[in-house]
Amino acid sequence: MRPVSASNKLHTREFVFTIEDYENIRRRIYDFAGIALASSKQDMVYGRLAKRLRERRLSTFREYLELIDRAPGDWDIFVNALTTNLTSFFREAHHFELLARRLRQWLPSSSRPFRIWCCAASTGEEPYSLAMTACEAFASLSPPVEIIASDINTQVLIDAREGVYGSERMNGVSEGRLHKFFQAVDGEHSSRWKVIPQLHQLVRFCRINLLDSSWPLHGRFDAIFCRNVMIYFDRETQRAILQRFLGVLEEGGELYAGHSESFLHASDLFTNVGKTVYRPTPTRRKK
Ligand SMILES: C[S@@+](CC[C@H](N)C(=O)[O-])C[C@H]1O[C@@H](n2cnc3c(N)ncnc32)[C@H](O)[C@@H]1O
């Protein structure tokens, strides 16, 4: 069997990594999560998984694949290892400004809360930024807003629920917000910050794989934040997910996408109404 040839580092590798191993990994993560790994990602995949072979005292990728197919815990760690979780507070700030405007227009007398689904929430910076935006828009620590934050990665959800961030992660948070919405974990000169309980309470975390045939969601949403995850999916998968978003968006609801994501190829489903903001395309009347 031919070893993966893309890398000159091949001969220094601890484990043999064949093209067949890579294709087997690629197929599994695509079928389960929709993540379409390019052939140029072999080194990255090897790097992320070799650690697991070592930890499980395995000597080949074939043994590793057999293990993840029968052990759900190892399967989750495999999926976690192959997702990319880069995020930050108030990333793509214009979306939070737009949302704040919409929230201020939300009638205080409205009989229901404004509902947001943040569907690739990673380690929590995005949903907590949404919660801070809502608190500011309503000038209250208990605004009429409900935020569901989900992700496929079980580890990032644990981190997100904990809501503790090192100083290096706080770049997008102004001094004012830091003091209003976070508590220092280790006293006055702390390098770690925890979100305050009121912010935490506004966000409900759960695991949702966007590819699953049903999503454990109740009711519809006024906004869906689906940012920087569709880039990992091919167009067919994107389209299937966009189609299903239509079924969980309120009339007049908005979809917020990542800076490098465009759904122009699905303009029959969603229409661009601003910088990476979309609304369901009004269905044309049939003659
Ligand atoms: C790059 S992060 C984006 C985080 C955040 N939305 C942002 O823009 O800063 C992508 C996230 O999508 C998640 N993800 C990947 N595939 C997924 C799937 N099939 N279902 C749900 N989440 C998925 C990953 O676990 C990761 O946390």
The ligand as a MOL file (V3000), in Angstrom:
LIG
                    3D

  0  0  0     0  0            999 V3000
M  V30 BEGIN CTAB
M  V30 COUNTS 27 29 0 0 0
M  V30 BEGIN ATOM
M  V30 1 C -14.4810 27.9630 12.7030 0
M  V30 2 S -15.6430 27.5600 13.9360 0 CHG=1
M  V30 3 C -16.7370 28.9550 13.8240 0
M  V30 4 C -17.1520 29.4380 15.1940 0
M  V30 5 C -18.0690 30.6490 15.1860 0
M  V30 6 N -19.2930 30.4040 14.4930 0
M  V30 7 C -17.3790 31.8510 14.5870 0
M  V30 8 O -17.7000 32.2510 13.4650 0
M  V30 9 O -16.4730 32.4070 15.2410 0 CHG=-1
M  V30 10 C -16.5950 26.2610 13.1470 0
M  V30 11 C -17.4270 25.4330 14.1180 0
M  V30 12 O -18.3350 24.6130 13.3750 0
M  V30 13 C -18.4620 23.3700 14.0440 0
M  V30 14 N -18.9770 22.3580 13.1070 0
M  V30 15 C -18.3150 21.7360 12.1060 0
M  V30 16 N -19.1130 20.8620 11.4990 0
M  V30 17 C -20.3170 20.9310 12.1010 0
M  V30 18 C -21.5670 20.2600 11.9130 0
M  V30 19 N -21.7330 19.3240 10.9770 0
M  V30 20 N -22.5930 20.5710 12.7400 0
M  V30 21 C -22.4410 21.5230 13.7040 0
M  V30 22 N -21.2840 22.1780 13.9330 0
M  V30 23 C -20.2330 21.8800 13.1370 0
M  V30 24 C -17.0600 23.0970 14.5610 0
M  V30 25 O -17.0400 22.1740 15.6110 0
M  V30 26 C -16.5810 24.5030 14.9630 0
M  V30 27 O -16.7760 24.7430 16.3310 0
M  V30 END ATOM
M  V30 BEGIN BOND
M  V30 1 1 1 2
M  V30 2 1 2 3
M  V30 3 1 2 10
M  V30 4 1 3 4
M  V30 5 1 4 5
M  V30 6 1 5 6
M  V30 7 1 5 7
M  V30 8 2 7 8
M  V30 9 1 7 9
M  V30 10 1 10 11
M  V30 11 1 11 12
M  V30 12 1 11 26
M  V30 13 1 12 13
M  V30 14 1 13 14
M  V30 15 1 13 24
M  V30 16 1 14 15
M  V30 17 1 14 23
M  V30 18 2 15 16
M  V30 19 1 16 17
M  V30 20 1 17 18
M  V30 21 2 17 23
M  V30 22 1 18 19
M  V30 23 2 18 20
M  V30 24 1 20 21
M  V30 25 2 21 22
M  V30 26 1 22 23
M  V30 27 1 24 25
M  V30 28 1 24 26
M  V30 29 1 26 27
M  V30 END BOND
M  V30 END CTAB
M  END
